[in-house]
Amino acid sequence: MSLQDDLTAVRRNLNELVRSVERLEQDVARQSPAAAPRPAAPTGMVPVPDTPYDQSKWTDTDDEGLGVRDRRAP
């Protein structure tokens, strides 16, 4: 392929991308705001309880980066 052929292909792809983005923008503009409710805004800090976690949740787990529990690291 020549440089001119490459530039023609790039222009064609760019034009196709522009048309696709325009169609997408039109589709988004047509949708009603009630059809897609917005997620609630974060309310700030989330309280984390001071009580210990249930130890049964951690049965048969590995300590990330430390290896298997009750074994020596290599």
Stockholm file with secondary structure:
# STOCKHOLM 1.0

chainA/1-74         MSLQDDLTAVRRNLNELVRSVERLEQDVARQSPAAAPRPAAPTGMVPVPDTPYDQSKWTDTDDEGLGVRDRRAP
#=GR chainA/1-74 SS CCHHHHHHHHHHHHHHHHHHHHHHHHHHHHSCTTTSCCCCCCCSCCCCCSSCCCGGGGTTCEETTTEETTSCCC
#=GC SS_cons        CCHHHHHHHHHHHHHHHHHHHHHHHHHHHHSCTTTSCCCCCCCSCCCCCSSCCCGGGGTTCEETTTEETTSCCC
//
